[in-house]
């Protein structure tokens, strides 16, 4: 394959990947606690250190685009909802929840009461208290202070577990708003304050994402034109050489 065409195809593939990420961000613009994904590119010259996917030919080494996808953990806007079971973290940290595959961590604070009276996420995963036990909040009045102490009808029932990790975070998304740590990164107790009756929104900026989508579409079109140009050149060369 011509090295110029290879570089253009590499650009097309990267643009498609970026469009997928932007589309997912926009789809979760109104998802509480969602953290957007970002993608950066690094141009690399294929060679011994960065071998191309296809075998080397007699043409110049093609330019590759190395993709780096990462999560933006910046806080989303916090709004007051007045809902007793809406909780937001005023700083770094995560709520701990129990999932079928183990403990996961989230910033999504729109909790609700399950049929058995436990505090659960929107997906039905129990919110953990200190020690990993679920919190039973069945009652008429539920108060949660800044330290996570939960009082139901004047009776203490437990304390919310809030954790954080060493930075840079090494977490993997499992679903839209759940995270699990990679490798040996261990959670530690966090002193981040909890705001009852507040909710952290998504950190996706819709206008910025739309601008990036337009830019990426134009980049994809430009790469496609380059590919067509090389294809036309190859066709013309083959036809003219055939006449000789």
C-alpha positions in Angstrom: 0.0 0.0 0.0 1.2 3.5 -0.8 2.6 5.1 2.4 0.5 8.2 1.8 -2.7 6.2 1.5 -1.7 4.2 4.6 -1.4 7.4 6.6 -4.8 8.6 5.3 -6.4 5.3 6.3 -4.8 5.5 9.7 -6.4 9.0 10.1 -9.8 7.7 9.0 -9.7 4.9 11.6 -8.6 7.3 14.3 -11.5 9.7 13.3 -14.0 6.9 13.5 -12.8 6.0 17.0 -13.0 9.6 18.1 -16.5 10.0 16.8 -17.6 6.9 18.8 -16.2 8.5 21.9 -17.8 11.9 21.3 -21.2 10.3 20.5 -21.0 8.3 23.8 -20.2 11.5 25.7 -23.1 13.4 24.2 -25.4 10.4 24.9 -24.5 10.8 28.6 -24.6 14.6 28.8 -27.5 14.3 31.2 -26.3 11.2 33.2 -25.6 12.1 36.8 -21.9 11.6 37.8 -20.8 10.6 34.2 -17.1 11.3 33.4 -16.4 12.0 29.8 -13.7 10.2 27.7 -11.1 12.1 25.8 -8.8 11.1 23.0 -5.4 12.4 22.0 -3.3 11.6 19.0 0.4 11.2 18.6 2.1 11.0 15.2 4.7 8.2 14.9 7.0 7.2 12.1 6.7 3.5 11.5 10.0 1.7 11.7 11.9 -0.8 14.0 10.5 0.8 17.1 6.9 1.3 15.9 6.4 -1.4 13.2 3.5 -0.9 10.8 0.5 -3.2 10.8 1.2 -4.2 7.2 4.6 -5.5 6.0 7.1 -2.9 4.9 7.2 -2.2 1.2 9.7 -0.3 -0.9 7.9 3.0 -0.2 8.8 5.4 2.6 7.7 4.4 6.1 4.1 5.5 6.7 3.0 7.8 9.4 0.9 6.1 12.1 -1.5 7.7 14.6 -1.2 6.4 18.1 -4.5 6.8 20.0 -4.5 7.6 23.7 -8.0 7.3 25.3 -8.4 8.5 28.8 -11.1 9.5 31.3 -11.6 13.1 32.4 -12.2 13.0 36.1 -13.0 16.6 36.6 -16.1 17.3 38.6 -19.5 18.0 37.0 -21.7 20.9 38.1 -23.4 20.3 41.5 -27.1 21.4 41.7 -29.5 21.5 44.6 -32.4 19.1 44.1 -34.0 19.0 47.5 -34.4 15.2 47.2 -33.4 13.5 50.4 -31.7 10.6 48.7 -29.6 12.7 46.2 -26.0 12.9 47.4 -23.0 14.7 45.9 -19.3 14.6 46.9 -17.8 18.1 47.4 -14.3 17.1 46.2 -12.4 14.1 45.2 -13.6 10.6 46.0 -16.2 7.9 45.1 -19.1 6.2 46.7 -18.6 2.4 47.0 -21.3 0.1 45.7 -21.7 -3.7 45.6 -22.2 -5.2 42.2 -22.4 -8.9 41.1 -18.7 -8.8 40.2 -17.5 -7.1 43.4 -17.1 -3.6 44.7 -17.2 -0.7 42.2 -17.0 3.0 42.7 -19.1 5.8 41.4 -19.9 9.6 41.6 -23.5 9.1 40.6 -25.5 10.2 43.6 -29.1 9.8 42.6 -29.8 7.0 45.0 -33.2 5.5 45.9 -34.7 3.1 48.4 -35.1 -0.5 47.3 -38.0 -2.7 48.2 -36.2 -4.1 51.2 -35.3 -0.7 52.5 -31.7 -0.5 51.4 -30.1 2.6 49.8 -29.2 1.6 46.2 -28.1 3.2 42.9 -30.3 3.9 40.0 -29.2 0.4 38.7 -30.2 -1.3 41.9 -26.7 -1.8 43.3 -26.5 -1.5 47.2 -24.6 1.5 48.5 -21.9 0.5 51.0 -21.6 1.7 54.5 -18.4 1.5 56.6 -17.3 -2.2 56.5 -19.0 -2.9 53.2 -22.5 -3.5 54.6 -25.6 -2.1 52.9 -27.4 0.8 54.5 -31.0 0.3 55.6 -32.8 3.6 55.4 -36.5 2.7 55.7 -38.3 5.3 57.7 -40.0 8.7 57.5 -37.0 11.0 58.0 -33.5 10.4 56.6 -30.7 12.7 57.5 -27.1 12.4 56.2 -24.5 14.8 57.4 -21.3 16.0 55.7 -19.3 13.1 57.2 -21.7 10.5 55.8 -23.4 9.6 59.1 -26.9 8.3 58.3 -29.8 8.9 60.8 -33.3 7.5 60.2 -36.1 8.9 62.4 -33.5 10.0 64.9 -31.7 6.6 65.1 -28.1 6.2 63.7 -28.0 3.3 61.1 -24.5 3.6 59.8 -22.0 5.8 57.9 -21.5 6.0 54.2 -18.2 4.7 52.8 -16.3 7.2 50.7 -13.0 6.3 49.1 -10.4 7.8 46.9 -7.3 6.6 45.0 -3.8 7.8 44.4 -3.4 10.0 41.4 -3.2 9.7 38.5 -6.3 7.4 38.7 -5.9 4.0 37.2 -9.5 3.1 36.9 -11.6 1.3 34.3 -15.2 2.1 33.4 -17.7 -0.7 33.8 -20.9 0.9 32.5 -21.6 4.6 32.2 -20.8 5.7 35.8 -19.1 2.7 37.6 -15.3 2.4 38.0 -13.0 -0.4 39.1 -9.3 0.0 40.0 -6.6 -1.4 37.8 -3.7 -3.4 39.0 -2.5 -2.9 42.5 -4.2 0.5 43.1 -5.9 0.2 46.5 -8.8 2.4 47.7 -8.3 4.6 50.8 -10.8 6.3 53.1 -11.6 9.9 52.0 -12.7 12.8 54.1 -14.6 14.5 51.3 -17.8 16.1 52.5 -21.1 14.8 51.4 -23.9 17.2 50.3 -27.4 15.8 50.9 -30.1 17.1 48.6 -27.6 17.8 45.9 -26.6 16.0 42.7 -23.4 16.1 40.6 -24.2 16.2 36.9 -22.2 15.0 33.9 -18.9 16.8 33.2 -19.7 16.7 29.5 -19.9 20.1 27.8 -22.4 19.6 25.0 -21.3 22.6 22.9 -17.6 21.7 23.1 -18.4 18.1 22.1 -20.5 19.2 19.1 -17.6 21.4 17.9 -15.2 18.5 18.2 -17.7 16.3 16.3 -17.8 18.8 13.4 -14.0 19.0 13.4 -13.6 15.3 13.4 -16.1 14.9 10.6 -14.2 17.4 8.5 -11.0 15.6 9.3 -12.5 12.2 8.2 -13.7 13.8 4.9 -10.2 15.2 4.3 -8.6 11.8 4.8 -11.2 10.2 2.5 -10.4 12.7 -0.2 -6.7 11.9 0.1 -7.5 8.2 -0.2 -9.6 8.8 -3.3 -6.8 10.9 -4.8 -4.2 8.2 -4.3 -6.7 5.6 -5.7 -7.3 7.8 -8.8 -3.5 8.2 -9.3 -3.0 4.4 -9.1 -5.9 3.8 -11.6 -4.5 6.4 -14.0 -1.0 5.0 -13.8 -2.2 1.4 -14.4 -4.3 2.5 -17.4 -1.5 4.5 -19.0 1.1 1.8 -18.4 -1.3 -0.7 -20.1 -1.2 1.3 -23.3 2.6 1.0 -23.6 
